Amino acid sequence: MSPVRLSQWRTGLAVVAVRAVNGVSRRAGRGAGTVAGGNAGLGIDPHLLERLARGREIALISGTNGKTTTTAMVTRGWGVPVATNGTGANMPAGHVAALVASRAPHAALECDERWLPEVVDQLAPRVVVLLNLSRDQLDRAAEVRRLAERWREVLGTGEFVVVANASDPLVAYAAGTAPHVHWCAAPTTWTLDARSCPACTRELMSGPEGWRCSCGFAQPPAASYLEEGDAVVRGTPVPLALGLPGRVNRGNALLALAALSELGIEPSAAAPRLAALREVEGRYGVTEIGGQPVRLLLAKNPAGFAAQLEDQAQGSGPLWIAINDGVADGRDPSWLYDVPFEQIRGRPVWCLGSRRLDLATRLWYGGVEATVVEGALPRHDGVIDVLANYTAFQDLRRGVVAP
């Protein structure tokens, strides 16, 4: 058999394996049926991802927070059939599963920030969207400045368009070597991971034009930005009426519209499609847990909590917060002391999850009234917001409350 035929045979066998293993995984109730099959396929053909990507127009979305939501926005806004890893399986196995599951010529794929350099090389995307960089699971993940350096190396060699959040100094540094950049000014509530200049380590300063450093490194002028109720994409105002709440989602929508514009989609046509999006993989959706109607909100690190607490600070009713320490969460909960819980003083908080005592202690130091849930869940009138980190969110979505 010729090398070409052998390669084609191996790829075909790998695709069959992906479908078969994922089908068995779903029927056995062992998850969404993505990662297991993807790993099986890559085991048979290590070049499977690259081969599945050929001939497709791909948007790759990465960052510490907001990947799943922004990917859903790009997928919805495209207005055509799109292959996507909507369940959040954002490493190569999940990308393989998404591309095997759909033959669509377009793909919107979220990518774990640590895998971005490798995946960019294999997927050859048309657009790479960079949302933000902040600390996340430092007990097993690289420090964010190292990630920014790795991004910077790979982004300087590609012909793709980088849609980058100019408001985040680490993203601006990473995208600074890219030959084609569409800069966006998306609002951010978190600056503690970029207080010093990524280029020289001097202190960053804020001014009317954004952040800057005495070394000359400064916030790039934005081609797209938010202005009152509009997203302004390359000078064209687009009304932005979202079904998803919060300032952070307006920023996600801005980056999604900018990415779609680089893919040839008119923002004015895409924006109404984004408005119809009201839930993303359980996020912002209303469900019932123990007879109590709740709205589930994911917040898995200091930056994510800061964004959610900005909205919660406007309320006054009871709030549930659930913190676990599973492998996917990070085993060290000390990051709770970087979260600005002081914003919700005056709101009664119920603490759930395997790290509920750590959470209650942090809230006590912040002057927040906290009750540790040890048995039956509390009951309240109306729908209660629940902030939960990753595995706690998944538990609550299934109606399970960790002991």
Contacts in CASP RR format, 6 or more apart in sequence:
PFRMAT RR
TARGET T0000
AUTHOR 0000-0000-0000
METHOD contacts of the structure
MODEL  1
MSPVRLSQWRTGLAVVAVRAVNGVSRRAGRGAGTVAGGNAGLGIDPHLLE
RLARGREIALISGTNGKTTTTAMVTRGWGVPVATNGTGANMPAGHVAALV
ASRAPHAALECDERWLPEVVDQLAPRVVVLLNLSRDQLDRAAEVRRLAER
WREVLGTGEFVVVANASDPLVAYAAGTAPHVHWCAAPTTWTLDARSCPAC
TRELMSGPEGWRCSCGFAQPPAASYLEEGDAVVRGTPVPLALGLPGRVNR
GNALLALAALSELGIEPSAAAPRLAALREVEGRYGVTEIGGQPVRLLLAK
NPAGFAAQLEDQAQGSGPLWIAINDGVADGRDPSWLYDVPFEQIRGRPVW
CLGSRRLDLATRLWYGGVEATVVEGALPRHDGVIDVLANYTAFQDLRRGV
VAP
1 9 0 8 1.000
7 47 0 8 1.000
10 44 0 8 1.000
10 45 0 8 1.000
11 45 0 8 1.000
11 47 0 8 1.000
11 48 0 8 1.000
11 51 0 8 1.000
12 45 0 8 1.000
13 44 0 8 1.000
13 45 0 8 1.000
14 40 0 8 1.000
14 41 0 8 1.000
14 42 0 8 1.000
14 43 0 8 1.000
14 44 0 8 1.000
14 45 0 8 1.000
14 48 0 8 1.000
15 41 0 8 1.000
15 48 0 8 1.000
15 52 0 8 1.000
15 100 0 8 1.000
17 37 0 8 1.000
17 40 0 8 1.000
17 41 0 8 1.000
17 44 0 8 1.000
18 37 0 8 1.000
18 38 0 8 1.000
18 40 0 8 1.000
18 41 0 8 1.000
18 96 0 8 1.000
18 97 0 8 1.000
18 100 0 8 1.000
19 37 0 8 1.000
19 100 0 8 1.000
20 37 0 8 1.000
21 36 0 8 1.000
21 37 0 8 1.000
21 38 0 8 1.000
21 40 0 8 1.000
21 41 0 8 1.000
22 33 0 8 1.000
22 34 0 8 1.000
22 36 0 8 1.000
22 37 0 8 1.000
22 38 0 8 1.000
22 97 0 8 1.000
23 33 0 8 1.000
25 31 0 8 1.000
25 33 0 8 1.000
25 36 0 8 1.000
25 37 0 8 1.000
26 32 0 8 1.000
26 33 0 8 1.000
30 36 0 8 1.000
32 87 0 8 1.000
32 89 0 8 1.000
33 97 0 8 1.000
34 85 0 8 1.000
34 87 0 8 1.000
34 89 0 8 1.000
34 93 0 8 1.000
34 94 0 8 1.000
34 97 0 8 1.000
34 98 0 8 1.000
35 89 0 8 1.000
35 91 0 8 1.000
35 93 0 8 1.000
35 94 0 8 1.000
35 97 0 8 1.000
36 93 0 8 1.000
37 93 0 8 1.000
37 96 0 8 1.000
37 97 0 8 1.000
38 92 0 8 1.000
38 93 0 8 1.000
38 94 0 8 1.000
38 96 0 8 1.000
38 97 0 8 1.000
38 100 0 8 1.000
39 93 0 8 1.000
41 48 0 8 1.000
41 96 0 8 1.000
42 48 0 8 1.000
42 49 0 8 1.000
42 92 0 8 1.000
42 93 0 8 1.000
42 96 0 8 1.000
45 51 0 8 1.000
48 96 0 8 1.000
49 92 0 8 1.000
49 95 0 8 1.000
49 96 0 8 1.000
49 99 0 8 1.000
49 119 0 8 1.000
49 122 0 8 1.000
49 123 0 8 1.000
50 122 0 8 1.000
50 123 0 8 1.000
50 124 0 8 1.000
52 96 0 8 1.000
52 99 0 8 1.000
52 100 0 8 1.000
53 99 0 8 1.000
53 107 0 8 1.000
53 122 0 8 1.000
53 123 0 8 1.000
53 124 0 8 1.000
55 105 0 8 1.000
56 83 0 8 1.000
56 99 0 8 1.000
56 104 0 8 1.000
56 105 0 8 1.000
56 106 0 8 1.000
56 107 0 8 1.000
57 105 0 8 1.000
57 106 0 8 1.000
57 107 0 8 1.000
57 126 0 8 1.000
57 263 0 8 1.000
58 106 0 8 1.000
58 107 0 8 1.000
58 108 0 8 1.000
58 109 0 8 1.000
58 123 0 8 1.000
58 124 0 8 1.000
58 125 0 8 1.000
58 126 0 8 1.000
58 127 0 8 1.000
59 74 0 8 1.000
59 107 0 8 1.000
59 108 0 8 1.000
59 109 0 8 1.000
59 125 0 8 1.000
59 126 0 8 1.000
59 127 0 8 1.000
59 128 0 8 1.000
59 129 0 8 1.000
59 259 0 8 1.000
59 263 0 8 1.000
60 109 0 8 1.000
60 110 0 8 1.000
60 111 0 8 1.000
60 116 0 8 1.000
60 119 0 8 1.000
60 120 0 8 1.000
60 123 0 8 1.000
60 125 0 8 1.000
60 127 0 8 1.000
60 128 0 8 1.000
60 129 0 8 1.000
61 67 0 8 1.000
61 70 0 8 1.000
61 71 0 8 1.000
61 74 0 8 1.000
61 108 0 8 1.000
61 109 0 8 1.000
61 110 0 8 1.000
61 111 0 8 1.000
61 128 0 8 1.000
61 129 0 8 1.000
61 131 0 8 1.000
61 259 0 8 1.000
62 110 0 8 1.000
62 111 0 8 1.000
62 112 0 8 1.000
62 113 0 8 1.000
62 116 0 8 1.000
62 128 0 8 1.000
62 129 0 8 1.000
62 130 0 8 1.000
62 131 0 8 1.000
63 113 0 8 1.000
63 130 0 8 1.000
63 131 0 8 1.000
63 132 0 8 1.000
63 133 0 8 1.000
64 113 0 8 1.000
64 131 0 8 1.000
64 132 0 8 1.000
64 133 0 8 1.000
64 134 0 8 1.000
64 135 0 8 1.000
64 136 0 8 1.000
64 144 0 8 1.000
64 301 0 8 1.000
64 303 0 8 1.000
65 131 0 8 1.000
65 132 0 8 1.000
65 134 0 8 1.000
65 248 0 8 1.000
65 300 0 8 1.000
65 301 0 8 1.000
65 303 0 8 1.000
65 304 0 8 1.000
65 307 0 8 1.000
66 131 0 8 1.000
66 132 0 8 1.000
66 248 0 8 1.000
66 252 0 8 1.000
67 88 0 8 1.000
67 90 0 8 1.000
67 110 0 8 1.000
67 111 0 8 1.000
67 131 0 8 1.000
68 86 0 8 1.000
68 88 0 8 1.000
68 90 0 8 1.000
68 110 0 8 1.000
68 280 0 8 1.000
68 281 0 8 1.000
68 283 0 8 1.000
69 244 0 8 1.000
69 249 0 8 1.000
69 252 0 8 1.000
69 280 0 8 1.000
69 283 0 8 1.000
70 110 0 8 1.000
70 129 0 8 1.000
70 131 0 8 1.000
70 252 0 8 1.000
70 255 0 8 1.000
70 256 0 8 1.000
71 84 0 8 1.000
71 85 0 8 1.000
71 86 0 8 1.000
71 88 0 8 1.000
71 108 0 8 1.000
71 109 0 8 1.000
71 110 0 8 1.000
72 84 0 8 1.000
72 86 0 8 1.000
72 277 0 8 1.000
72 280 0 8 1.000
72 281 0 8 1.000
73 252 0 8 1.000
73 253 0 8 1.000
73 256 0 8 1.000
73 274 0 8 1.000
73 277 0 8 1.000
74 82 0 8 1.000
74 108 0 8 1.000
74 129 0 8 1.000
74 256 0 8 1.000
74 259 0 8 1.000
74 260 0 8 1.000
75 82 0 8 1.000
75 84 0 8 1.000
75 86 0 8 1.000
75 108 0 8 1.000
76 273 0 8 1.000
76 274 0 8 1.000
76 276 0 8 1.000
76 277 0 8 1.000
77 256 0 8 1.000
77 260 0 8 1.000
77 265 0 8 1.000
77 270 0 8 1.000
77 273 0 8 1.000
77 274 0 8 1.000
78 106 0 8 1.000
78 108 0 8 1.000
78 260 0 8 1.000
78 263 0 8 1.000
78 265 0 8 1.000
78 270 0 8 1.000
79 265 0 8 1.000
79 270 0 8 1.000
79 273 0 8 1.000
80 104 0 8 1.000
80 106 0 8 1.000
81 102 0 8 1.000
81 104 0 8 1.000
81 106 0 8 1.000
82 102 0 8 1.000
82 104 0 8 1.000
82 106 0 8 1.000
82 107 0 8 1.000
82 108 0 8 1.000
83 98 0 8 1.000
83 99 0 8 1.000
83 101 0 8 1.000
83 102 0 8 1.000
83 103 0 8 1.000
83 104 0 8 1.000
83 106 0 8 1.000
83 107 0 8 1.000
83 108 0 8 1.000
83 109 0 8 1.000
84 98 0 8 1.000
84 102 0 8 1.000
84 107 0 8 1.000
84 108 0 8 1.000
84 109 0 8 1.000
85 94 0 8 1.000
85 95 0 8 1.000
85 97 0 8 1.000
85 98 0 8 1.000
85 109 0 8 1.000
85 110 0 8 1.000
86 98 0 8 1.000
86 110 0 8 1.000
86 281 0 8 1.000
87 281 0 8 1.000
88 94 0 8 1.000
88 110 0 8 1.000
88 281 0 8 1.000
89 95 0 8 1.000
89 97 0 8 1.000
89 98 0 8 1.000
90 109 0 8 1.000
90 110 0 8 1.000
90 111 0 8 1.000
90 112 0 8 1.000
90 115 0 8 1.000
91 111 0 8 1.000
91 112 0 8 1.000
91 115 0 8 1.000
92 115 0 8 1.000
92 118 0 8 1.000
92 119 0 8 1.000
92 122 0 8 1.000
95 109 0 8 1.000
95 111 0 8 1.000
95 119 0 8 1.000
95 123 0 8 1.000
98 107 0 8 1.000
98 109 0 8 1.000
99 107 0 8 1.000
106 263 0 8 1.000
109 123 0 8 1.000
111 119 0 8 1.000
113 133 0 8 1.000
113 147 0 8 1.000
113 151 0 8 1.000
114 141 0 8 1.000
114 142 0 8 1.000
114 147 0 8 1.000
116 128 0 8 1.000
116 150 0 8 1.000
116 151 0 8 1.000
116 154 0 8 1.000
117 150 0 8 1.000
117 151 0 8 1.000
117 153 0 8 1.000
117 154 0 8 1.000
120 128 0 8 1.000
120 154 0 8 1.000
120 155 0 8 1.000
120 158 0 8 1.000
120 160 0 8 1.000
121 154 0 8 1.000
124 160 0 8 1.000
125 160 0 8 1.000
126 160 0 8 1.000
126 161 0 8 1.000
126 262 0 8 1.000
126 263 0 8 1.000
127 160 0 8 1.000
127 161 0 8 1.000
127 162 0 8 1.000
127 163 0 8 1.000
127 259 0 8 1.000
127 262 0 8 1.000
127 263 0 8 1.000
128 155 0 8 1.000
128 160 0 8 1.000
128 161 0 8 1.000
128 162 0 8 1.000
128 163 0 8 1.000
129 162 0 8 1.000
129 163 0 8 1.000
129 164 0 8 1.000
129 255 0 8 1.000
129 256 0 8 1.000
129 258 0 8 1.000
129 259 0 8 1.000
130 151 0 8 1.000
130 162 0 8 1.000
130 163 0 8 1.000
130 164 0 8 1.000
130 165 0 8 1.000
130 171 0 8 1.000
130 174 0 8 1.000
130 175 0 8 1.000
131 165 0 8 1.000
131 168 0 8 1.000
131 171 0 8 1.000
131 186 0 8 1.000
131 252 0 8 1.000
131 255 0 8 1.000
132 165 0 8 1.000
132 168 0 8 1.000
132 170 0 8 1.000
132 171 0 8 1.000
132 188 0 8 1.000
132 190 0 8 1.000
132 303 0 8 1.000
133 144 0 8 1.000
133 147 0 8 1.000
133 148 0 8 1.000
133 151 0 8 1.000
133 168 0 8 1.000
133 170 0 8 1.000
133 171 0 8 1.000
133 174 0 8 1.000
133 193 0 8 1.000
133 194 0 8 1.000
134 144 0 8 1.000
134 170 0 8 1.000
134 190 0 8 1.000
134 192 0 8 1.000
134 193 0 8 1.000
134 301 0 8 1.000
134 302 0 8 1.000
134 303 0 8 1.000
134 304 0 8 1.000
135 143 0 8 1.000
135 144 0 8 1.000
135 193 0 8 1.000
135 301 0 8 1.000
135 302 0 8 1.000
135 303 0 8 1.000
135 335 0 8 1.000
135 338 0 8 1.000
136 300 0 8 1.000
136 301 0 8 1.000
136 303 0 8 1.000
137 301 0 8 1.000
137 329 0 8 1.000
137 330 0 8 1.000
138 332 0 8 1.000
138 335 0 8 1.000
139 330 0 8 1.000
139 331 0 8 1.000
139 332 0 8 1.000
140 327 0 8 1.000
140 330 0 8 1.000
142 150 0 8 1.000
144 170 0 8 1.000
144 193 0 8 1.000
145 170 0 8 1.000
145 198 0 8 1.000
147 170 0 8 1.000
147 174 0 8 1.000
148 170 0 8 1.000
148 171 0 8 1.000
148 173 0 8 1.000
148 174 0 8 1.000
148 198 0 8 1.000
149 174 0 8 1.000
151 174 0 8 1.000
151 175 0 8 1.000
152 173 0 8 1.000
152 174 0 8 1.000
152 175 0 8 1.000
152 176 0 8 1.000
152 177 0 8 1.000
153 177 0 8 1.000
155 162 0 8 1.000
155 174 0 8 1.000
155 175 0 8 1.000
155 176 0 8 1.000
155 177 0 8 1.000
155 178 0 8 1.000
156 176 0 8 1.000
156 177 0 8 1.000
156 178 0 8 1.000
156 179 0 8 1.000
158 178 0 8 1.000
158 179 0 8 1.000
159 179 0 8 1.000
159 180 0 8 1.000
160 180 0 8 1.000
161 180 0 8 1.000
161 181 0 8 1.000
161 182 0 8 1.000
161 262 0 8 1.000
162 175 0 8 1.000
162 178 0 8 1.000
162 180 0 8 1.000
162 181 0 8 1.000
162 182 0 8 1.000
163 181 0 8 1.000
163 182 0 8 1.000
163 184 0 8 1.000
163 255 0 8 1.000
163 258 0 8 1.000
163 259 0 8 1.000
163 262 0 8 1.000
164 171 0 8 1.000
164 172 0 8 1.000
164 174 0 8 1.000
164 175 0 8 1.000
164 178 0 8 1.000
164 181 0 8 1.000
164 182 0 8 1.000
164 183 0 8 1.000
164 184 0 8 1.000
165 171 0 8 1.000
165 172 0 8 1.000
165 184 0 8 1.000
165 185 0 8 1.000
165 186 0 8 1.000
165 188 0 8 1.000
165 255 0 8 1.000
166 172 0 8 1.000
166 183 0 8 1.000
166 184 0 8 1.000
166 185 0 8 1.000
166 219 0 8 1.000
166 220 0 8 1.000
166 221 0 8 1.000
166 222 0 8 1.000
167 185 0 8 1.000
167 186 0 8 1.000
167 187 0 8 1.000
167 188 0 8 1.000
167 210 0 8 1.000
167 211 0 8 1.000
167 219 0 8 1.000
168 188 0 8 1.000
168 194 0 8 1.000
169 194 0 8 1.000
169 197 0 8 1.000
169 198 0 8 1.000
169 204 0 8 1.000
169 211 0 8 1.000
169 217 0 8 1.000
169 219 0 8 1.000
170 193 0 8 1.000
170 194 0 8 1.000
170 198 0 8 1.000
172 183 0 8 1.000
172 219 0 8 1.000
172 220 0 8 1.000
173 198 0 8 1.000
173 199 0 8 1.000
173 217 0 8 1.000
175 181 0 8 1.000
176 220 0 8 1.000
181 220 0 8 1.000
182 223 0 8 1.000
182 224 0 8 1.000
182 234 0 8 1.000
182 258 0 8 1.000
182 259 0 8 1.000
182 261 0 8 1.000
182 262 0 8 1.000
183 220 0 8 1.000
183 221 0 8 1.000
183 222 0 8 1.000
183 223 0 8 1.000
183 224 0 8 1.000
184 222 0 8 1.000
184 223 0 8 1.000
184 224 0 8 1.000
184 225 0 8 1.000
184 251 0 8 1.000
184 254 0 8 1.000
184 255 0 8 1.000
184 258 0 8 1.000
185 219 0 8 1.000
185 222 0 8 1.000
185 224 0 8 1.000
185 225 0 8 1.000
185 226 0 8 1.000
185 254 0 8 1.000
186 226 0 8 1.000
186 251 0 8 1.000
186 252 0 8 1.000
186 254 0 8 1.000
186 255 0 8 1.000
187 226 0 8 1.000
187 247 0 8 1.000
187 248 0 8 1.000
187 250 0 8 1.000
187 251 0 8 1.000
189 247 0 8 1.000
189 248 0 8 1.000
189 303 0 8 1.000
189 306 0 8 1.000
189 307 0 8 1.000
189 310 0 8 1.000
190 302 0 8 1.000
190 303 0 8 1.000
190 304 0 8 1.000
190 306 0 8 1.000
190 307 0 8 1.000
192 302 0 8 1.000
192 338 0 8 1.000
193 303 0 8 1.000
194 204 0 8 1.000
194 211 0 8 1.000
195 203 0 8 1.000
195 204 0 8 1.000
196 202 0 8 1.000
196 203 0 8 1.000
196 204 0 8 1.000
197 203 0 8 1.000
197 204 0 8 1.000
197 213 0 8 1.000
197 215 0 8 1.000
197 217 0 8 1.000
198 217 0 8 1.000
199 213 0 8 1.000
199 215 0 8 1.000
199 217 0 8 1.000
200 213 0 8 1.000
200 215 0 8 1.000
200 217 0 8 1.000
202 213 0 8 1.000
202 214 0 8 1.000
202 215 0 8 1.000
203 213 0 8 1.000
204 211 0 8 1.000
204 212 0 8 1.000
204 213 0 8 1.000
205 211 0 8 1.000
205 212 0 8 1.000
205 213 0 8 1.000
205 214 0 8 1.000
206 212 0 8 1.000
209 218 0 8 1.000
209 219 0 8 1.000
210 218 0 8 1.000
210 219 0 8 1.000
211 218 0 8 1.000
211 219 0 8 1.000
212 218 0 8 1.000
212 219 0 8 1.000
223 233 0 8 1.000
223 234 0 8 1.000
223 235 0 8 1.000
223 258 0 8 1.000
224 231 0 8 1.000
224 232 0 8 1.000
224 233 0 8 1.000
224 234 0 8 1.000
224 235 0 8 1.000
224 254 0 8 1.000
224 257 0 8 1.000
224 258 0 8 1.000
224 261 0 8 1.000
225 231 0 8 1.000
225 232 0 8 1.000
225 254 0 8 1.000
226 232 0 8 1.000
226 240 0 8 1.000
226 250 0 8 1.000
226 251 0 8 1.000
226 254 0 8 1.000
227 237 0 8 1.000
229 239 0 8 1.000
229 240 0 8 1.000
230 237 0 8 1.000
230 238 0 8 1.000
230 239 0 8 1.000
230 240 0 8 1.000
231 237 0 8 1.000
231 238 0 8 1.000
231 240 0 8 1.000
231 250 0 8 1.000
231 253 0 8 1.000
231 254 0 8 1.000
231 257 0 8 1.000
231 267 0 8 1.000
231 271 0 8 1.000
232 238 0 8 1.000
233 254 0 8 1.000
233 257 0 8 1.000
233 258 0 8 1.000
233 261 0 8 1.000
233 267 0 8 1.000
234 258 0 8 1.000
234 261 0 8 1.000
236 267 0 8 1.000
236 268 0 8 1.000
238 257 0 8 1.000
238 267 0 8 1.000
238 268 0 8 1.000
238 271 0 8 1.000
239 271 0 8 1.000
240 250 0 8 1.000
240 253 0 8 1.000
240 254 0 8 1.000
240 271 0 8 1.000
240 274 0 8 1.000
241 275 0 8 1.000
242 249 0 8 1.000
242 250 0 8 1.000
242 253 0 8 1.000
242 274 0 8 1.000
242 275 0 8 1.000
242 277 0 8 1.000
243 275 0 8 1.000
243 276 0 8 1.000
243 277 0 8 1.000
243 278 0 8 1.000
244 277 0 8 1.000
244 278 0 8 1.000
244 280 0 8 1.000
244 284 0 8 1.000
245 284 0 8 1.000
245 311 0 8 1.000
246 310 0 8 1.000
246 311 0 8 1.000
247 307 0 8 1.000
247 310 0 8 1.000
247 311 0 8 1.000
248 304 0 8 1.000
248 307 0 8 1.000
248 308 0 8 1.000
248 310 0 8 1.000
253 271 0 8 1.000
253 274 0 8 1.000
256 270 0 8 1.000
256 274 0 8 1.000
257 267 0 8 1.000
257 270 0 8 1.000
257 271 0 8 1.000
257 274 0 8 1.000
258 267 0 8 1.000
260 267 0 8 1.000
260 270 0 8 1.000
261 267 0 8 1.000
278 284 0 8 1.000
278 285 0 8 1.000
279 285 0 8 1.000
282 296 0 8 1.000
282 397 0 8 1.000
283 296 0 8 1.000
283 297 0 8 1.000
283 298 0 8 1.000
284 295 0 8 1.000
284 296 0 8 1.000
284 297 0 8 1.000
285 295 0 8 1.000
285 296 0 8 1.000
286 293 0 8 1.000
286 294 0 8 1.000
286 295 0 8 1.000
286 383 0 8 1.000
287 293 0 8 1.000
287 294 0 8 1.000
287 296 0 8 1.000
287 396 0 8 1.000
287 397 0 8 1.000
287 399 0 8 1.000
288 294 0 8 1.000
289 377 0 8 1.000
289 386 0 8 1.000
289 396 0 8 1.000
289 399 0 8 1.000
289 401 0 8 1.000
290 377 0 8 1.000
290 399 0 8 1.000
291 377 0 8 1.000
291 379 0 8 1.000
292 377 0 8 1.000
292 378 0 8 1.000
292 379 0 8 1.000
292 380 0 8 1.000
292 384 0 8 1.000
293 382 0 8 1.000
293 383 0 8 1.000
293 384 0 8 1.000
294 320 0 8 1.000
294 383 0 8 1.000
294 384 0 8 1.000
294 385 0 8 1.000
294 386 0 8 1.000
294 396 0 8 1.000
295 383 0 8 1.000
295 384 0 8 1.000
295 385 0 8 1.000
295 386 0 8 1.000
296 386 0 8 1.000
296 388 0 8 1.000
296 393 0 8 1.000
296 396 0 8 1.000
296 397 0 8 1.000
297 308 0 8 1.000
297 385 0 8 1.000
297 386 0 8 1.000
297 387 0 8 1.000
297 388 0 8 1.000
298 388 0 8 1.000
298 389 0 8 1.000
298 390 0 8 1.000
298 393 0 8 1.000
299 305 0 8 1.000
299 307 0 8 1.000
299 308 0 8 1.000
299 387 0 8 1.000
299 388 0 8 1.000
299 389 0 8 1.000
300 329 0 8 1.000
300 389 0 8 1.000
300 390 0 8 1.000
300 393 0 8 1.000
301 335 0 8 1.000
301 389 0 8 1.000
302 335 0 8 1.000
302 338 0 8 1.000
302 339 0 8 1.000
305 339 0 8 1.000
305 340 0 8 1.000
305 341 0 8 1.000
305 387 0 8 1.000
306 339 0 8 1.000
306 340 0 8 1.000
308 387 0 8 1.000
309 339 0 8 1.000
309 340 0 8 1.000
309 341 0 8 1.000
309 343 0 8 1.000
309 344 0 8 1.000
309 387 0 8 1.000
310 343 0 8 1.000
312 319 0 8 1.000
312 343 0 8 1.000
312 344 0 8 1.000
312 347 0 8 1.000
312 385 0 8 1.000
312 387 0 8 1.000
313 343 0 8 1.000
313 344 0 8 1.000
315 347 0 8 1.000
316 346 0 8 1.000
316 347 0 8 1.000
317 347 0 8 1.000
317 348 0 8 1.000
318 347 0 8 1.000
318 348 0 8 1.000
318 349 0 8 1.000
318 350 0 8 1.000
318 378 0 8 1.000
318 380 0 8 1.000
318 384 0 8 1.000
319 344 0 8 1.000
319 347 0 8 1.000
319 348 0 8 1.000
319 349 0 8 1.000
319 350 0 8 1.000
319 384 0 8 1.000
319 385 0 8 1.000
319 386 0 8 1.000
319 387 0 8 1.000
320 349 0 8 1.000
320 350 0 8 1.000
320 352 0 8 1.000
320 384 0 8 1.000
320 385 0 8 1.000
320 386 0 8 1.000
320 387 0 8 1.000
321 349 0 8 1.000
321 350 0 8 1.000
321 351 0 8 1.000
321 352 0 8 1.000
321 359 0 8 1.000
321 386 0 8 1.000
321 387 0 8 1.000
321 388 0 8 1.000
322 351 0 8 1.000
322 352 0 8 1.000
322 353 0 8 1.000
322 356 0 8 1.000
322 386 0 8 1.000
322 387 0 8 1.000
322 388 0 8 1.000
322 389 0 8 1.000
322 392 0 8 1.000
322 393 0 8 1.000
322 395 0 8 1.000
322 396 0 8 1.000
322 401 0 8 1.000
322 402 0 8 1.000
323 329 0 8 1.000
323 333 0 8 1.000
323 336 0 8 1.000
323 351 0 8 1.000
323 352 0 8 1.000
323 353 0 8 1.000
323 354 0 8 1.000
323 355 0 8 1.000
323 356 0 8 1.000
323 358 0 8 1.000
323 359 0 8 1.000
323 388 0 8 1.000
323 389 0 8 1.000
323 392 0 8 1.000
324 353 0 8 1.000
324 354 0 8 1.000
324 355 0 8 1.000
324 389 0 8 1.000
324 390 0 8 1.000
324 391 0 8 1.000
324 392 0 8 1.000
324 395 0 8 1.000
324 402 0 8 1.000
325 331 0 8 1.000
325 332 0 8 1.000
325 333 0 8 1.000
325 354 0 8 1.000
325 355 0 8 1.000
326 354 0 8 1.000
326 391 0 8 1.000
328 390 0 8 1.000
328 391 0 8 1.000
329 389 0 8 1.000
329 390 0 8 1.000
329 391 0 8 1.000
329 392 0 8 1.000
333 355 0 8 1.000
333 358 0 8 1.000
333 359 0 8 1.000
336 355 0 8 1.000
336 358 0 8 1.000
336 359 0 8 1.000
336 362 0 8 1.000
337 362 0 8 1.000
337 365 0 8 1.000
339 362 0 8 1.000
341 362 0 8 1.000
341 363 0 8 1.000
341 366 0 8 1.000
341 368 0 8 1.000
342 366 0 8 1.000
342 367 0 8 1.000
342 368 0 8 1.000
344 368 0 8 1.000
345 366 0 8 1.000
345 367 0 8 1.000
345 368 0 8 1.000
346 368 0 8 1.000
346 369 0 8 1.000
347 368 0 8 1.000
347 369 0 8 1.000
348 369 0 8 1.000
348 370 0 8 1.000
348 371 0 8 1.000
349 363 0 8 1.000
349 368 0 8 1.000
349 369 0 8 1.000
349 370 0 8 1.000
349 371 0 8 1.000
350 370 0 8 1.000
350 371 0 8 1.000
350 372 0 8 1.000
350 373 0 8 1.000
350 378 0 8 1.000
351 357 0 8 1.000
351 359 0 8 1.000
351 360 0 8 1.000
351 363 0 8 1.000
351 370 0 8 1.000
351 371 0 8 1.000
351 372 0 8 1.000
351 373 0 8 1.000
352 373 0 8 1.000
352 388 0 8 1.000
352 392 0 8 1.000
352 401 0 8 1.000
352 402 0 8 1.000
353 359 0 8 1.000
353 373 0 8 1.000
353 392 0 8 1.000
353 395 0 8 1.000
353 401 0 8 1.000
353 402 0 8 1.000
353 403 0 8 1.000
354 402 0 8 1.000
354 403 0 8 1.000
356 372 0 8 1.000
356 373 0 8 1.000
357 372 0 8 1.000
359 370 0 8 1.000
360 370 0 8 1.000
360 371 0 8 1.000
360 372 0 8 1.000
363 369 0 8 1.000
363 370 0 8 1.000
364 370 0 8 1.000
371 378 0 8 1.000
373 401 0 8 1.000
377 401 0 8 1.000
386 396 0 8 1.000
388 395 0 8 1.000
388 396 0 8 1.000
392 402 0 8 1.000
395 401 0 8 1.000
395 402 0 8 1.000
END
